[in-house]
Amino acid sequence: MKKYKYNDIEYELIKDYKNGFEEDEVREKLTDFFIEYDYILGDWSYGKLRLKGFNDKKNKNFKEINDIDKVDEYIKNHCAYECRYFILKKI
C-alpha cells in the first residue's frame, strides 16, 4: 500500500474505493484536528470531500461513535450510496 505524510504523521492508504483518494484534496482538508484518530475515512458527496476520524479500541480517545470496527456501517448509513471513498491508517 502507498504511504503519505500529513501534519508530520505517516499514513497508509488501506482502502481506495472507486479511486476516492485524491492526494491534493486530502492535503488541503486534513488538519491537525485529525491527529488523535487512528484512521481517516474520506468520502465524496456532491463533489466535495468529507473526512471523518475513527479509532481502534486501544486508543485513549476511543468512543463508540468513532469505532473503526463500525466503519462499514457508517459508510452504509451516512455516506451517499456507492460513493467514492478511501481509508487512511496512521502508521
N, C-alpha and C positions, 0 to 999 in steps of 0.2 A: 504494500500500500504506500501511497505517497505521503510525505510529511511536509508540514507547513509550520511557520513560526509567526505568531501574532502576540503582541504585548510581551515579548520575551518568553513566551510559553510555546513549547512544541506540541503540535497536534498531528494525529494520523487520520487520514480520511478512511473511515472504515465502511462507509456506505455512500454510494453516489447513484441514486435512483433517477433515471431519465436525464442524466447529465445535469443534475440540480446544482452541483458545485461550480460556482463562478468565483475564482480567487479574488478578482478586483472588488466585487460586491462584498465578499466576506471581509476583506481587509478594511473596507470602508465602515462596515457595520459592527464588527466585533470589537467592542470597547472593553475596558478593564472591569466593567460590570460583570462580565462572564468569567473572570478569573477563578472564582470559587467553584465553578462547575467542572465536573469530570468529562462531560460530553456536551456538545453543542449540536442541536438539530436546527437545520436551516430549511425552510420550506417556502415555496413560491405561491403567492396568491395575488391575482390581478396584476401580475408583472412586477410585484415587489417582494423582496426577500424579507422573511420574518425569522428571527432567531429565538430559540428557547434553550435554556440550560437544564441539564439533567445530572444527577449524581448516582453513584452506587452507594450501597448501604454502609460502606466503611467510611464514607466522607462525613466529617463532623457537622457539615451543613445539610446533611440529608433530611429531606422532608418527603412525605408520601407523594405529594403533588409533582415532585421532580425525580421520581424513581425511574432510573433507566430501564428497569425491567418492564415498565409500562409504556415505553416509547411507541410501540406498535398501536396500542390502544389510543394514545394521544393522537397519533397520525390519523387513525380512523375517525376519531370523534371531533378533532379540532382543525384539521387541515382540509383543503379542497380535495375532492375526490380525484384520485390518480395524479395528484400534483407532483411536480419535480421536487426532490428533497435530497439532503445529504446529512451524514452524521460524522462529526469530528470527535476523536477521543484524545484527551490530554495524555501525553506521554510522561 
